[in-house]
Amino acid sequence: MSRLHRPSTDHKSALSSGLNTSNAPGATESSTSVLRARNAQAQRTFAHIVAEHVRTFYRLGDAADATLEFAAMMIITGTKNTLMAWLDGHIPASLEQLSDIFADFAVD
């Protein structure tokens, strides 16, 4: 069992409704495009942070730049999309199960 903090499952619907901006009441095309741009920038920023941590931890030089940035972006976007699929009900797992699955993948 993972030792990560787990919010109660009551937060699942609150998280889902807060993250699903495309169907939000009052959302306009302009506000949706701004949110998409911010989301894309946040993903790039997190991927860069992950890549820099890996580069530092494994003492990698600049030769692995493209591969490392690619792998980091895959990890970040894959994690985000997996969480969104779970929040939308497409992954039949409890919060505890999902947390354990993520923890298992992180250490394997």
Secondary structure as the mmCIF struct_conf table of DSSP 4:
data_model
#
loop_
_struct_conf.conf_type_id
_struct_conf.id
_struct_conf.beg_label_comp_id
_struct_conf.beg_label_asym_id
_struct_conf.beg_label_seq_id
_struct_conf.end_label_comp_id
_struct_conf.end_label_asym_id
_struct_conf.end_label_seq_id
BEND BEND1 LEU A 4 LEU A 4
TURN_TY1_P TURN_TY1_P1 THR A 9 ASP A 10
HELX_RH_AL_P HELX_RH_AL_P1 HIS A 11 LEU A 19
TURN_TY1_P TURN_TY1_P2 SER A 22 ASN A 23
TURN_TY1_P TURN_TY1_P3 PRO A 25 GLY A 26
HELX_RH_AL_P HELX_RH_AL_P2 GLU A 29 PHE A 57
TURN_TY1_P TURN_TY1_P4 TYR A 58 ARG A 59
HELX_RH_3T_P HELX_RH_3T_P1 ASP A 62 ALA A 64
HELX_RH_AL_P HELX_RH_AL_P3 ASP A 65 LEU A 87
TURN_TY1_P TURN_TY1_P5 ASP A 88 GLY A 89
BEND BEND2 ILE A 91 ILE A 91
HELX_RH_AL_P HELX_RH_AL_P4 LEU A 95 VAL A 107
#
